[in-house]
């Protein structure tokens, strides 16, 4: 009870089963959580259980993906009508691709703006995880901020889950500012990664709070494979490129604030900075992964700003058992600020994100398999690609025992156009396509990024297309022939 400083909430404490009854059929639910961190771990799972024996279809909005089996249970129990703006669960993914759940794939920096401007899109209930409650009744978040501020502001009712697993030493790391609607929005006056502009809590109307529940379930740990030969090669290519940028005077050894997506490749790329020539680094990103804390421990990283902390079980124990060591080195913000175009552009962020595939002209597919099947979602990659100082996309050159080339004549789905991409990198090499015309980009990408098993085949396509003319040469009858061949024969090889 010592985590609740606002006495009026004490009579609202109840079991999660009872709190879950506040969720009704057809409700729109805004739930805290950003890449498995700071999400609902007791109430929303109880809602999923209810859907097994009653008619219950809800729309769930979050910051990003939820942890454990929450998305999976909601999907397989038939509780989900619509989900947005990001997910990463195989069961939910299958339901989306089978048309059982509607999915809105959205830039993570734009959800809050949508909710502010579309008055008809109301939130019935917000479920927000808290570390503690202030004496005013405000919420101190745990390991993410995400979209929680706008959910709380828009919701008719609020359920607060107080998680006693996290140490109270986290108090003070959050920087929450609620932005006004355009055209009355103020300047977001973040001038460097460690600039604070808000409060260490989420202001809410205490009258909206309908239930308080307690939990001691930790965040679902991230599962990140160790760097392998391919991801290490990708990391080395990026480091060599940045070293050259320093040598040529475009960057200093401190670079500019770094951003990296989530997952194995992104984590390996950041880990590579640990033994690099760079120093006094900063981050302005979405998620702080294991590699962030590696960089802190190595002395390479001075400060990191993001919207969540998503780390493995091993890293979690080390970090949260010694959190005072890191407390003054990081900030967690709402995602419409961590992913703000204004701030990303001002700071000159170097964005490093992963791709499913890219084509010979520099267009990137981040979301769809074979052009139709949703994988996870665009996440925040577009926020950083469009607005950063450098937009870097990475992926392996090929996979599935050589059956799939990740560089193709034309991407089967476009998330990031050639206009928003600066650098493309695979385990084979790196292509700096800044200032190049389409035909110049194609030659460089084929030369530097394509696996030798596919280089001749892709060069043959380009040369045939080039003879047909056009600013961006293509053979329309063959642009997706590689994907069709894969679907029919199980390989992209001729």
C-alpha positions in Angstrom: 0.0 0.0 0.0 3.0 2.3 0.5 3.1 2.8 -3.3 -0.2 4.6 -3.2 0.2 8.1 -1.9 -3.3 9.2 -2.8 -5.6 7.8 -0.1 -8.8 8.2 -2.1 -7.7 5.3 -4.3 -7.5 2.8 -1.4 -11.1 1.9 -1.6 -10.8 1.2 -5.3 -8.3 -1.7 -4.8 -9.8 -5.0 -6.2 -9.0 -8.3 -7.7 -8.0 -8.3 -11.4 -11.0 -10.6 -12.2 -13.4 -7.9 -11.0 -11.5 -5.1 -12.7 -11.7 -7.0 -15.9 -15.5 -6.8 -15.8 -15.3 -3.1 -16.5 -14.4 -4.1 -20.1 -17.6 -4.6 -22.1 -18.3 -6.0 -25.6 -17.4 -3.6 -28.4 -15.2 -1.4 -26.0 -12.1 0.3 -27.3 -9.2 -0.3 -24.8 -6.0 1.7 -24.5 -3.4 -0.4 -22.8 0.1 0.7 -21.6 3.1 -1.2 -23.0 5.8 -0.7 -25.6 7.7 -3.8 -27.0 6.7 -6.1 -24.1 7.6 -3.5 -21.4 5.2 -1.9 -19.0 2.1 -3.6 -20.3 -1.0 -5.0 -18.6 -0.1 -8.3 -17.0 -3.2 -9.1 -14.9 -6.3 -7.3 -16.2 -6.0 -7.8 -19.9 -5.2 -11.5 -19.6 -8.4 -11.9 -17.5 -10.3 -10.2 -20.3 -9.0 -12.8 -22.7 -10.2 -15.6 -20.3 -13.7 -14.1 -20.3 -13.9 -14.3 -24.1 -13.8 -18.1 -23.8 -17.3 -18.2 -22.4 -19.0 -14.9 -23.3 -19.5 -12.7 -26.3 -16.7 -10.2 -26.1 -15.1 -8.4 -29.0 -12.8 -5.4 -28.3 -10.4 -3.1 -30.0 -7.0 -2.9 -28.4 -4.6 0.0 -28.8 -1.2 0.0 -27.2 2.2 1.7 -27.6 3.7 -1.3 -29.4 3.7 -5.1 -28.8 2.4 -6.7 -25.6 4.3 -9.3 -23.6 3.8 -12.9 -22.7 0.8 -14.5 -24.4 -1.6 -11.6 -24.0 -2.0 -10.8 -27.7 -2.1 -14.5 -28.5 -4.8 -15.3 -25.9 -7.0 -12.4 -27.0 -6.7 -13.5 -30.6 -7.3 -17.3 -30.2 -10.1 -16.7 -27.7 -11.9 -14.5 -30.2 -11.7 -11.4 -28.1 -10.1 -9.1 -30.7 -12.0 -7.1 -33.2 -9.3 -4.7 -34.1 -5.6 -4.2 -33.0 -3.3 -1.3 -33.5 -0.6 0.2 -34.0 2.0 -2.7 -33.7 2.1 -6.4 -32.7 4.8 -9.1 -32.8 2.9 -12.3 -31.8 2.7 -15.3 -34.1 -0.8 -16.3 -33.1 -2.2 -12.8 -33.6 -0.2 -12.5 -36.8 -2.0 -15.6 -38.1 -5.4 -14.2 -37.1 -4.6 -11.0 -38.9 -3.6 -12.7 -42.1 -6.7 -15.0 -41.9 -9.0 -12.0 -41.7 -10.1 -12.9 -38.2 -8.7 -9.7 -36.6 -8.5 -6.3 -38.3 -5.1 -4.7 -38.0 -4.1 -1.0 -38.4 -0.4 -0.8 -39.0 0.6 2.7 -38.0 3.7 4.8 -37.5 4.3 4.7 -33.8 4.7 8.5 -33.6 1.3 9.1 -35.0 -1.2 7.2 -32.9 -1.5 9.9 -30.2 -2.2 12.6 -32.9 -4.9 10.4 -34.4 -6.6 10.0 -31.1 -6.4 13.7 -30.3 -7.9 14.7 -33.7 -10.5 12.0 -34.3 -13.1 12.8 -31.6 -15.3 9.9 -32.6 -12.4 7.4 -31.8 -12.9 7.4 -28.1 -11.2 5.2 -25.5 -13.7 3.4 -23.2 -11.1 2.1 -20.7 -7.4 2.7 -20.3 -5.4 0.0 -18.5 -2.0 1.4 -17.3 0.8 -0.2 -15.4 2.2 1.9 -12.6 5.3 1.9 -10.4 3.5 4.0 -7.9 0.8 6.7 -7.4 1.7 10.3 -6.4 0.0 12.2 -3.6 -2.1 14.0 -6.4 -3.3 10.6 -7.8 -1.0 10.7 -10.8 0.6 7.7 -12.4 4.3 7.0 -12.2 4.9 4.5 -15.1 7.2 1.4 -14.9 9.4 0.5 -17.9 7.6 2.3 -20.7 5.6 5.4 -21.3 4.4 4.7 -24.8 0.9 6.1 -25.5 -0.3 5.9 -21.9 -0.7 9.7 -21.5 -3.1 10.0 -24.4 -5.0 6.9 -23.4 -5.5 8.2 -19.9 -6.6 11.6 -21.2 -9.1 10.2 -23.7 -10.5 7.3 -21.6 -13.8 7.4 -19.8 -12.4 5.0 -17.1 -8.9 4.1 -16.0 -7.7 0.9 -14.4 -4.2 1.1 -12.8 -2.1 -2.0 -12.3 0.6 -1.3 -9.7 3.6 -3.5 -10.3 5.6 -4.1 -7.2 8.3 -6.1 -9.1 10.1 -3.0 -10.2 12.3 -1.1 -7.7 11.1 2.4 -6.6 14.5 3.6 -7.8 12.9 4.0 -11.2 11.0 7.0 -9.9 12.3 10.1 -11.7 13.4 8.5 -15.0 10.2 9.5 -16.9 9.7 12.8 -18.7 6.0 13.2 -19.6 4.6 16.1 -21.5 1.1 16.1 -23.0 1.2 17.9 -26.4 -1.6 20.2 -27.6 -3.5 19.6 -30.8 -2.3 21.2 -34.0 -2.4 24.1 -34.9 -1.9 25.1 -31.2 1.0 22.7 -30.5 4.0 24.2 -28.8 7.6 23.7 -29.9 9.0 20.5 -28.5 12.1 22.1 -27.0 14.4 19.1 -26.8 17.8 20.3 -27.9 19.8 17.1 -27.0 19.0 13.6 -25.8 19.1 14.5 -22.1 16.8 17.5 -22.3 13.8 17.3 -19.9 10.6 19.1 -20.8 7.9 17.5 -18.7 7.0 15.8 -15.4 8.1 12.4 -14.0 4.5 11.2 -13.9 1.3 11.0 -16.0 -1.2 13.6 -15.0 -4.7 12.1 -14.9 -8.2 13.0 -13.6 -8.5 10.9 -10.4 -12.3 10.8 -10.9 -11.7 8.5 -13.9 -9.9 5.8 -11.9 -12.4 2.9 -11.6 -10.0 0.2 -10.2 -6.6 -0.4 -8.7 -5.0 -3.8 -8.9 -1.6 -5.1 -7.8 0.7 -7.4 -9.7 4.2 -8.8 -9.2 4.7 -10.1 -12.7 7.9 -8.8 -14.3 8.1 -7.7 -17.9 8.2 -10.5 -20.4 11.9 -10.8 -21.1 13.2 -10.0 -24.5 14.6 -13.0 -26.4 17.7 -11.9 -28.4 20.1 -14.3 -30.1 23.8 -13.6 -29.8 25.4 -11.9 -32.7 26.2 -14.4 -35.5 28.4 -14.2 -38.6 25.9 -12.3 -40.6 24.8 -9.8 -38.0 28.4 -9.2 -37.0 29.3 -8.5 -40.7 26.4 -6.1 -41.0 27.6 -4.3 -37.8 31.2 -4.1 -39.1 30.1 -2.6 -42.4 28.1 0.1 -40.6 31.0 0.9 -38.3 33.4 1.2 -41.2 31.0 3.5 -43.0 30.7 5.7 -40.0 34.4 5.8 -39.4 34.8 7.0 -43.0 32.2 9.7 -42.4 34.4 10.9 -39.4 37.6 10.8 -41.5 35.9 12.9 -44.2 34.7 15.5 -41.6 31.0 14.9 -41.8 30.7 13.5 -38.3 32.8 13.5 -35.1 33.8 10.5 -33.0 30.7 11.1 -30.9 28.6 10.8 -34.1 25.0 12.1 -33.7 22.3 10.5 -31.5 21.7 6.8 -32.4 18.4 5.1 -33.0 18.1 1.3 -33.6 15.1 -0.9 -34.0 14.4 -4.0 -32.0 15.6 -7.6 -32.4 18.7 -9.6 -33.1 20.2 -7.5 -36.0 19.6 -4.2 -34.3 21.0 -5.4 -31.0 24.1 -6.8 -32.7 24.7 -3.5 -34.6 24.6 -1.5 -31.4 26.8 -4.1 -29.6 29.4 -3.5 -32.2 29.9 0.0 -31.0 31.3 -1.4 -27.7 34.7 -2.1 -29.3 34.6 0.7 -31.9 36.7 3.9 -32.2 33.6 6.0 -31.2 33.2 7.6 -27.8 30.8 9.8 -25.8 27.8 8.5 -27.8 24.2 9.3 -27.1 20.9 7.7 -28.1 17.5 9.1 -29.1 15.5 6.0 -29.8 12.3 4.1 -29.0 13.6 1.1 -27.1 16.6 0.5 -24.8 17.8 -3.1 -25.4 20.6 -5.1 -23.8 23.2 -3.4 -26.1 22.3 0.0 -24.6 23.4 -1.2 -21.2 26.5 -2.9 -22.7 27.4 0.5 -24.1 26.8 2.2 -20.7 29.0 -0.4 -19.0 31.8 0.0 -21.5 31.8 3.8 -21.0 31.0 4.4 -24.7 27.5 5.7 -24.1 26.8 8.9 -22.1 23.0 9.1 -22.3 20.0 7.4 -23.8 16.4 8.6 -24.4 13.6 6.2 -25.4 10.0 5.2 -24.7 10.7 1.8 -23.1 13.3 -0.6 -21.6 13.1 -4.0 -23.2 15.8 -6.4 -22.1 16.5 -10.1 -21.6 16.0 -11.8 -18.2 19.8 -11.9 -17.6 20.2 -8.2 -18.4 17.1 -7.3 -16.4 18.5 -8.7 -13.2 21.8 -6.8 -13.6 20.1 -3.5 -14.5 17.2 -3.4 -12.0 19.3 -4.8 -9.1 21.8 -1.9 -9.7 19.5 0.7 -11.2 21.0 3.7 -9.4 24.1 3.1 -11.6 22.0 3.9 -14.7 19.3 6.2 -13.4 21.0 9.5 -14.3 21.9 8.2 -17.8 18.4 7.6 -19.3 15.0 9.1 -19.9 11.7 7.4 -20.9 9.2 9.6 -22.9 5.8 9.3 -24.5 6.2 7.8 -28.0 4.8 10.8 -29.8 7.9 12.6 -28.4 10.5 9.8 -28.7 9.3 9.4 -32.3 8.6 13.1 -33.0 9.6 14.2 -36.5 10.5 17.6 -35.1 12.9 16.3 -32.5 14.4 13.6 -34.7 15.2 16.2 -37.4 16.6 18.8 -35.0 18.9 16.3 -33.3 20.0 14.7 -36.5 19.4 11.2 -35.4 21.2 8.3 -37.2 18.4 5.8 -37.7 19.3 2.1 -38.0 16.5 -0.2 -38.8 15.9 -3.7 -40.2 14.2 -4.7 -43.4 12.5 -7.8 -44.7 13.8 -7.0 -48.2 14.8 -4.1 -50.4 15.0 -3.6 -54.1 17.6 -2.5 -56.6 16.4 1.1 -56.5 16.4 1.4 -52.7 12.8 0.9 -51.7 12.4 -1.0 -48.5 9.8 -3.5 -47.3 9.7 -3.7 -43.5 6.3 -5.4 -42.9 5.0 -7.9 -45.4 6.1 -11.4 -46.4 5.4 -12.0 -50.1 3.6 -8.7 -50.4 0.4 -9.8 -48.6 1.2 -11.4 -45.3 1.7 -9.1 -42.3 4.8 -9.8 -40.2 4.8 -7.3 -37.3 4.3 -3.8 -38.5 6.2 -0.7 -39.5 6.8 0.4 -35.9 8.9 3.5 -35.6 11.2 2.9 -38.5 9.3 5.4 -40.7 9.5 8.1 -38.1 13.2 7.9 -38.1 13.9 7.1 -41.7 12.0 10.1 -43.0 13.3 12.6 -40.5 16.8 11.6 -39.4 20.2 12.7 -40.5 21.0 9.3 -41.9 18.5 6.5 -42.7 20.2 3.1 -42.6 18.4 -0.2 -43.4 19.9 -3.6 -42.8 19.1 -7.2 -43.5 20.8 -10.5 -44.5 21.6 -10.9 -48.2 19.9 -14.2 -48.3 18.2 -16.8 -46.1 16.4 -20.2 -45.9 19.5 -22.1 -47.1 19.8 -19.7 -50.0 16.3 -20.0 -51.3 15.4 -16.4 -50.5 17.3 -13.3 -51.7 16.5 -10.2 -49.6 17.4 -8.0 -52.5 14.9 -8.3 -55.3 14.0 -6.5 -58.5 11.0 -4.7 -56.8 9.9 -5.0 -53.2 6.6 -6.8 -52.8 5.4 -4.1 -50.4 6.8 -0.7 -50.0 7.1 0.9 -46.5 10.0 3.2 -47.1 10.5 4.7 -50.6 13.8 5.3 -52.2 13.4 9.0 -51.2 13.7 8.1 -47.5 16.6 5.7 -47.6 20.3 6.7 -47.5 22.3 3.5 -46.7 21.5 -0.1 -47.4 23.6 -2.9 -45.8 23.8 -6.7 -45.8 26.4 -9.1 -44.6 27.9 -8.8 -48.1 28.5 -5.0 -48.0 27.1 -1.5 -47.8 25.6 0.8 -50.5 25.6 4.6 -49.8 22.9 5.7 -52.2 22.8 9.3 -51.3 22.7 11.6 -54.3 22.5 8.8 -56.8 20.0 8.4 -59.7 18.0 5.2 -59.8 20.3 3.4 -62.3 23.4 4.4 -60.3 21.7 3.0 -57.1 20.9 -0.2 -58.9 24.5 -0.9 -60.0 25.9 -0.1 -56.5 23.3 -2.2 -54.6 23.9 -5.2 -56.9 27.6 -4.8 -56.6 27.8 -4.3 -52.8 24.8 -5.9 -51.1 23.6 -8.9 -53.1 24.8 -12.4 -52.3 27.1 -14.0 -55.0 24.5 -16.7 -55.6 22.0 -14.1 -56.8 24.2 -11.3 -58.2 24.3 -12.6 -61.8 20.5 -13.2 -61.8 19.8 -9.7 -60.5 22.2 -8.0 -62.9 20.6 -9.8 -65.8 17.2 -8.4 -64.7 18.6 -4.9 -64.5 20.4 -5.0 -67.8 17.3 -6.3 -69.6 15.2 -3.6 -67.9 17.7 -0.9 -68.7 17.4 -1.6 -72.5 13.7 -0.8 -72.2 14.5 2.7 -71.0 12.8 4.7 -68.3 14.0 6.7 -65.4 13.5 3.7 -63.1 13.9 0.7 -65.5 11.6 -2.2 -64.9 10.2 -5.2 -66.8 6.7 -5.1 -65.5 6.0 -8.7 -66.5 8.9 -9.8 -64.3 9.1 -7.4 -61.4 7.5 -9.9 -59.0 8.7 -13.0 -60.8 11.2 -13.8 -58.0 8.4 -13.8 -55.4 6.2 -15.9 -57.7 9.0 -18.4 -58.3 9.5 -18.7 -54.5 5.8 -19.4 -54.0 5.7 -22.0 -56.7 9.0 -23.7 -56.4 10.2 -22.8 -52.9 13.2 -20.8 -54.1 14.0 -17.5 -55.9 16.8 -19.1 -57.9 16.0 -19.7 -61.5 
